């Protein structure tokens, strides 16, 4: 079983469409990852539902 899922989202700084890999083995997690386009630090909040699908919210790190 693959616990990594690719999730598409928009950078809260530059607005560009990007993809991030999410580890779905943890039901709830929060971590900082730099945008691949503008290199700004995004705070990613991940919640994995009962079927194993991740929902990711990206926010500016300092908000």
N, C-alpha and C positions, 0 to 999 in steps of 0.2 A: 504494500500500500504506500503510495506516494503522499507524504505529508506536506510537500511544498506545492503551493498554488500560485499561479501568476494572476495578479490583480491589476486592472487598468484604473487609473485615476488621474486627476489634474493637480498639478503643483499649486499650492496655495500662494506662492510667490510670483512665478512667471506665467502661470495659467496653461503651461504646455501639458499635453497628454503624455503620460509616462506609464510604465509598468513596473511593479515591484513583486518580488517573490515573498510569499508569506508562509511561515511555518504553522501549519494547522494542527500541530500536536498539542498546542496550548489553546485553551478555550478563550482566554482573555489575555491580551498583552499590550504593552505600550513601549515604543522605542523610537529613536531618532535615526532617520536615514536621509542622506543628502540627495537632492534632486539631481537626476542625471543630466539635465539641461543647464540649470543655472547654479548648481552646487549649493543651494541654500538648504539649511537643516529643517526638515519636515518632521513634525511629531505625528507618528502613525499610531492610531488606536485600532486594534484588531479585535473583533469578536467573531468566533466561529460558532455557527448554529449547530443544531443537533444532527444535521445531515452532513456536516463537515465543510460547509461552504463559508468562506471568510467574508466578512463585511469590514471594509477599511475606511477610516475617516482620516484625512490628512489635514493638519493645521500648521500654522506657523509656530515655530518652536517657542517663541517668546510671548504667545498669547495666553 
